[in-house]
Amino acid sequence: MAGQTSSSSDMNLNTPDAILARFIDLSRAMGEALWCIQGVEDILAKHYVVACKLSGNEPEEDMNAHFEEQFRNTLGRMVKVFKKDSTPSDELSQRLDRFTFERNWLVHRFRREEYGKLVSPSSFPNLIKRVLDLRDEAEALTQLFNQMMIDHFVRLGCDPSLIHETLEAEEKRLMNPDNYPADPTVQ
């Protein structure tokens, strides 16, 4: 930028290769964060449907329709609906608001607001930290809502060990590469 000087250490770290390496690290961190954010969006929608919308007597088609309806909502809309119908604690409400703000920063404003930090070795560590903190909060919220779902089902009379067995089986299914079609582009 005009009128600003970089320290000599910044200039040494601003080679095209160094900038490319930061861009790759940033892209990886953003991908991880977005993956985890989608986990929050999914579990929040599921929790909302199960705990706030269903009576427990709906046919599977109706339940799936409720899920699909909520999956189409943005995170902000989902948080608003959840807070209206579920009345979470003030702490959880504020936490969801902060998370939504940070998610919106990453998804909608990040490139415009933070682009210069990619070429600033002194600013880049804080940028990566913010993205990774968002990823970590997404993981923590996913775990929290998973536990809230488990607690809900236990209150309904479900056996906790059966719930955990089901969750473990689903995780194994998801992590099994045999459950996914081969990549046709790989020879």
C-alpha positions in Angstrom: 0.0 0.0 0.0 1.2 3.5 -0.7 2.8 5.2 2.3 3.4 2.0 4.2 6.7 0.1 4.4 7.2 -3.5 5.3 9.8 -4.7 7.6 12.7 -6.5 6.0 11.5 -9.8 7.5 8.1 -9.3 5.9 9.7 -8.7 2.5 11.8 -11.9 2.8 8.6 -13.8 3.6 6.7 -12.3 0.7 8.1 -14.3 -2.1 5.6 -15.8 -4.5 6.3 -19.2 -3.0 5.7 -18.0 0.5 2.5 -16.3 -0.5 1.4 -19.5 -2.3 2.2 -21.5 0.8 0.1 -19.2 3.0 -2.7 -19.4 0.4 -2.7 -23.2 0.5 -2.7 -23.2 4.4 -5.6 -20.7 4.4 -7.5 -22.7 1.8 -7.1 -25.9 3.9 -8.2 -24.1 7.1 -11.2 -22.5 5.3 -12.2 -25.9 3.9 -12.0 -27.5 7.3 -14.0 -24.7 8.9 -16.7 -24.8 6.2 -17.0 -28.6 6.6 -17.4 -28.2 10.3 -19.9 -25.3 9.9 -22.1 -27.5 7.7 -22.0 -30.1 10.5 -23.5 -27.5 12.9 -26.1 -26.5 10.3 -27.1 -30.2 9.9 -27.3 -31.1 13.6 -29.1 -27.8 14.5 -31.7 -28.5 11.8 -32.1 -32.1 13.0 -32.3 -31.1 16.7 -34.9 -28.5 15.9 -37.0 -30.9 14.0 -36.8 -33.7 16.5 -37.1 -31.6 19.7 -39.5 -28.8 18.5 -41.5 -30.0 15.5 -42.2 -33.7 15.8 -44.6 -35.4 18.1 -43.0 -38.8 17.6 -46.0 -40.3 15.8 -45.2 -39.0 12.3 -44.6 -41.4 9.4 -41.0 -41.4 8.1 -42.0 -39.5 5.0 -43.3 -36.6 7.1 -40.2 -36.6 9.3 -37.9 -36.5 6.2 -40.0 -33.7 4.8 -39.5 -31.7 8.0 -35.7 -32.4 7.8 -35.5 -31.3 4.2 -37.4 -28.1 4.9 -35.0 -27.2 7.7 -31.9 -28.2 5.8 -32.8 -25.5 3.2 -32.6 -22.8 5.8 -29.5 -20.6 6.2 -27.7 -20.8 9.5 -29.0 -17.4 10.6 -32.6 -18.4 9.9 -32.1 -21.7 11.6 -30.6 -20.0 14.7 -33.5 -17.5 14.8 -36.1 -20.3 14.6 -34.3 -22.5 17.1 -34.1 -19.6 19.6 -37.8 -18.7 19.1 -39.1 -22.2 19.6 -36.5 -23.7 22.0 -35.6 -20.9 24.3 -32.0 -21.8 24.8 -29.9 -20.3 27.7 -28.6 -16.8 27.3 -25.1 -18.3 27.1 -26.0 -20.6 24.2 -28.0 -17.9 22.5 -25.1 -15.5 22.6 -22.7 -18.3 21.5 -24.9 -19.1 18.5 -25.1 -15.4 17.6 -21.2 -15.1 17.7 -20.9 -18.3 15.7 -23.3 -17.0 13.1 -21.4 -13.7 12.9 -18.1 -15.5 12.4 -19.6 -17.9 9.9 -21.0 -15.0 7.9 -17.7 -13.2 8.0 -16.0 -16.3 6.5 -18.6 -17.0 3.9 -19.6 -13.5 2.8 -16.9 -10.9 3.8 -13.7 -12.8 4.2 -12.1 -12.2 0.8 -13.0 -8.5 0.7 -12.0 -7.7 4.3 -9.0 -10.0 4.8 -7.3 -10.2 1.4 -4.3 -8.1 2.4 -3.4 -10.3 5.3 -2.6 -13.1 2.9 0.4 -11.1 1.7 1.3 -9.9 5.2 3.4 -12.4 7.1 2.9 -10.5 10.3 -0.9 -10.5 10.1 -1.4 -13.9 8.6 -1.1 -16.0 11.8 -4.0 -14.1 13.4 -6.1 -14.6 10.3 -5.4 -18.4 10.3 -6.1 -18.5 14.0 -9.5 -16.9 13.5 -10.5 -19.4 10.9 -9.3 -22.3 12.9 -11.1 -21.0 16.0 -14.3 -20.9 14.0 -13.6 -24.5 12.9 -13.1 -25.5 16.6 -16.2 -23.7 17.7 -18.2 -25.5 14.9 -16.9 -28.9 16.2 -17.8 -28.0 19.8 -21.3 -26.8 18.8 -21.8 -30.0 16.8 -20.8 -32.1 19.8 -23.1 -30.0 22.0 -26.2 -30.4 19.8 -25.4 -34.1 19.4 -25.5 -34.4 23.1 -28.7 -32.4 23.3 -30.2 -34.9 20.8 -29.1 -37.8 22.9 -30.5 -36.2 26.0 -33.8 -35.6 24.2 -34.0 -39.3 23.1 -33.1 -40.5 26.6 -35.9 -38.3 28.1 -38.2 -40.0 25.6 -37.2 -43.4 27.0 -34.5 -44.5 24.5 -31.6 -46.6 25.9 -28.4 -44.5 25.9 -26.3 -47.5 25.0 -28.4 -48.2 21.9 -28.1 -44.5 20.9 -24.3 -44.7 21.2 -24.2 -48.0 19.3 -26.2 -46.4 16.5 -23.9 -43.3 16.4 -20.8 -45.5 16.2 -22.3 -47.6 13.4 -23.2 -44.5 11.5 -19.6 -43.1 12.0 -18.1 -46.4 10.7 -20.5 -46.3 7.7 -19.5 -42.7 6.9 -15.8 -43.4 7.3 -15.8 -46.6 5.2 -14.3 -45.8 1.8 -16.2 -48.8 0.3 -19.4 -46.9 0.8 -18.4 -44.4 -1.8 -18.2 -44.8 -5.6 -14.7 -44.9 -7.1 -13.5 -41.6 -8.6 -14.0 -42.1 -12.3 -11.2 -39.6 -13.0 -8.6 -41.8 -11.3 -7.1 -44.4 -13.6 
